[in-house]
């Protein structure tokens, strides 16, 4: 079952999510965020930048775990609804 969930998750991340985010509003928001992030990082010292990178890596790992949990929960709900 875990292989099935992983395959569905991969498909969702590679195909479905990009399709849902293929709009001008999202693209503009990302461009603005990247610009502001670059400006912010340029203002940091080398040590601050290293600390920020370490924290962002940890945040990314936790975010991925939360995203996978949300996906598994939604899939479980979908399967339960399909049985009705």
N, C-alpha and C positions, 0 to 999 in steps of 0.2 A: 504493500500500500504506500509505503514511503517513496518508492521509486515513481509511482503514479503521481503523487503529490508534487514531487520535485519536477517531473516532466511538465505538469500543468503550470507550475510556478514559472518555470523557464519560458514556456510558451507565452504566458501572460506578460512577463517582463520584456520579452523580445518583440512580440507582435501587438498585443492588445493595448498595453500602456502607451507606447509611442503613438498608436492610432488615436487614443483618447486625448493625448496632449498635442496633437498636430494642429495648433491654432495660433493665430497671431498674438493673442493676449498672453499665452504661455511663453512664446518665443521672446516677446518684448520684456516680460518679467525676468526671464533668465539672463538676457543681455544686460539689463540694468543691474541685476544682482552680481554678475561677473565683473562688471565695471566697478561697482562699489567695493567688491571684495578685493580686487586688485589694488585699488587706492588704499584701502585699509591695510593690507599686507605690506604695501610699500612704506607705510609709516612705522612699522614695527622694527625693533632691533633684531639682530640675528637670533639672540636667545629667546626673545618673545615669539619669534616666528617658529622656532623649534618647539616651544611649549604649545603653541597653538596647533601645530601639525599633530603633535601627540594627542592632544585633546580631541581634535577633529577625527582622528583615526578611531579613537575609542567611541566617539559619538556615532560614527558611521557603522561600526560593528553592532552597537546597540540598536540603531535605527533599522538595520537589516533584520535583526532578530525580531523586532516589533512588526516589521512589514511582513515577514514570513508568518508570524503568529496571526496577524490580521487576515492574511490570505487563507491560511488553514481554517480559521473560524468561518470565513465567508464560504469556503468550499463545503464545510460541514453543514452549514445552514442550507446551502443550495441542494446538497444531497438529501437532507431531511425533507425539504420542500418537494423534491422530486418524488419522494415516496408517498406523498399525500394523494 
